[in-house]
Structures are given as structure tokens and as C-alpha cells.
């Protein structure tokens, strides 16, 4: 967050219009990335059905907004949660059970939101009938994998980011860190889809 705030501060001083254009361009590029992720889900599930171009574009943009908002809420909860509980501990006299369980509650809500976002992607993304898919086990697994990867990346960037990323990449440190996080997120989502695909095949072979 410190890297992103520094980057935005440098841009907004002189280039407010450029920042707005950049955000719109980012949304469009993110929809293209989601289109690639949908294609990856089709490959995992073995689907050969191709949607019309206009339909895939609209679906990718809708998933970008819906899943993106949910992911941002989840990330925000994991980012601002510790500070929020610290402020509450100052306002509430003594240590209540809520405050002691604050971290657990924070990560549980974040995990639930992330699970919902990934489940939406698994339900709407692949171009195969919903009856031919298993979604919940993979979404739960992808959520756990995502949280572990996010925690690991956060630990690395917090302790080694200034040494490795900031000094080497300079102003591009924030985009480089963000791209690394996106790569790990896509990996977690595809691994969850692979779990769903294997479970579906296993269920089909037993029935």
C-alpha cells in the first residue's frame, strides 16, 4: 500500500486526467485478463464451446467488476483489519471476547468474501452447463490457497520489499508487486478449478 500511495501521489500532482485515463484503461485490460482466465477455466474443464465474441467481452467485463469489487473488499479487510481492531481496543474498556477474536473474525469474513468471488467466477465463467461442474470444493480450496499465497507475499514484501523491489524497480515497484500478486491469484483460481474437474471425473467414474 505504501508503494501504491507513493505512485499515486506522484501522478495526481500533475496528471489527474492521465490517472483517470489510466484507470479506465486498467479496467479494460483487466477484462481482457479475465477473458484469458475464462479461457483457462474452459481448458481445465475440457470445454470446446466458444462463446460469441460480444458475449465473452460483456461477460469478462461483468466478471471484472463483480469479482474485482469482492476481491477488493476482501483485500481491504485483511489490510485495514489490524488497525481497526487496535482502534476498537482503545474505545472499548477491557478486553472483550470480540476484541480477542478480532483477527479470526476479520480473516473469516475476508475468506467468505473471497470464496463468494471465486464461486461466482466458477459458476459464470466456464462455457459448460452448470450440471456438468463441481464448484464448491475447488472454490474453498482456491480460497485457502489464495489466502496462504497472499499472506506469504505480504510477509515477503513487508520484510524484503524495500530491499528487493523498491531499490531494483524504483517507481515500477508497485506494478511489479501487483503483477506478482495477480499471477499468484490466477494460479490459485486455476488450481481450484483443477480440483473441481478431478472431483467431477471421479464422481462420474463411480456413478
N, C-alpha and C positions, 0 to 999 in steps of 0.2 A: 504493500500500500504506500509506503514512503517513496518508493521508486516511481510509482504511478502519479502520486501527488506532485512530485518534483517535475515530472514530464509535463503534466497538465498546466502547472504554474508557468513553465517556460513558454508554452504555446499560447495560453489565454492572454498573456500580457500584450501580444501584438497581433494575434491571428484568431480572433473569435470566429469569424466567418470560415476560416480554414478548419477550425475544430468542428464546426457544425457539418461541414462537408465531409470531414474525416469520419464522424460518427455515422452519417448516412452511408458512406462507402463501406464502413466496417459492418453495418447491418446487412448490406448486400453481399459482401464477401462471406459473412458468417452463414448466410442462407446457402451459398454455394458449398461451404464446408458441410452443412447439414445434408445437402443433396448427396455429397460424397459419402457421408455416414449412412444415409439411407441405402445407397448402393452397396456399402459394406454389409449392412444387415441383410439385404437380399442375397448376397453371396453366401453369408453364413447359413441362411435358411434354405439355400439351394433354389431360390426363385428365379425363373427366367422370364417372368412377366414384366414388360416395360410399360410404365405409365406414359400418357401423353406428356409432351414437354411442358405445356402450360400447367397441367395438373401437378406435375412434380415440382415446378417452380413455386406455385402457390403453397403446396404442402410444405416445402422446405422453408419458405418464409414464415408460415404459420408456426411450424415447429421451432424455428429460431426464436420467435418472440415468446411463445408459451414456455418452452423448455428453458430458454435463456433467462426469463424472469424468475422461474422457480429456482434455477441454479444460483442466480444472484442472491436470492433470499437466503438460500442455504449457506452460501459462502459468507454473506453478511452476518448471519447468526454465529458462525464459527469464528468470525473476525472480531465482532463487537461484543460477543458474549462475555468474555472475561472482564472487560472494563465495565459492562453493565452490572454484573454481579458485585463488582467492587464498590460501585456507587450505591447499590441497594444495601450492601452491608453497612455502609455509613449512615444510611437513613433509618434502617430498622434496628432497634436496640436489641442487643444479644444475638446469638446465633440460632436462627430458626432452622427447622428441617428443610425448608425451601432453599435457604441460602447454602446449606451444606450439600444439597443435591443439585445446586445450580448448574454445575458443569455437566452433570449427567443429563439433566433436563435439556440443556442447550444443545448437546450433541444428539440427543434423541429426536428433538424437533427438527434439527437440521437433517438428520438421516431420513426422517419421514418425508420431508420435502424433496430431498434428492431422490428417494425411492419413487415418489409420485412422478417426478420429472422423467426419470428413466423408464418407468412403466408407460407413461404417455408416449414416449418415443418408440417403445417396443410394440405398443398396440397400433399406433397410427403409421409408423414408418415403413415396415416391410410390405411389399406388394403381394402378399399371400393372404388367404382367408384366415380370420382370427381362429376359426375352429381347428386349423392345422398348426397352431402355435401354442407353446407354453411360455408364459411371460413372467409370472411372479417369482419363481426360484432364481432366474437369471437377474431380474431387477434387484432382488435382495442381495445376491452375490456381488453384482456390479456396484451397489451402494457401499458395501463393506470394502471392496477393493478400492473404490474411489476415495473413501474417507482415509484409508491407510496411506494411499499414494499422496493425497492432499496433505496429510499430517507430515509425511516424510519430506515432501517438497518444502513445506513451511519450515520444518526444522532445518533443512539444508540452507534455504535462503536466509533464514534468520541468523544462523551462525556462520555461514560461509559466503553469503550473497555479496557482501561488501568487498570481500577479498577476490572472489572469482568473477562474479557478474559485473558489479559496478565498475571495477577497475579495468576489466578487459573490454566490456561492451560500451561503457560510458553511458551516453544518452539512450542507447538501444538496449540497456539492461532490462528495463521493464517489458518491452515487447518480447525479448528473448525469454525471459522468465514466464511470461504469459503463454507463449507458444509451447514451452515445455509442459506447462500445466494442461493446455489443451490436448497435447499429444497423449499425456497420461490419462486424461479424461476419456478420450476416444478409445484408448486401449481397454480401459475398464468396461466401457459400454459394449465393445465388441466381444470381450471375454464373457460378459454376462449373456449376450446373445448366443454365443457358442455353447454355454451351459444349457440354455433353453433348447437349442437344437438337438444336443445329445440326449437330453431327457425325453424330448418328443420321440426321437428314434427308438430309445429304449422302451418307452411305453408302447409304441407301435409294434415292436418286435414281440412284446409279451402278450399283446392282445390278439 
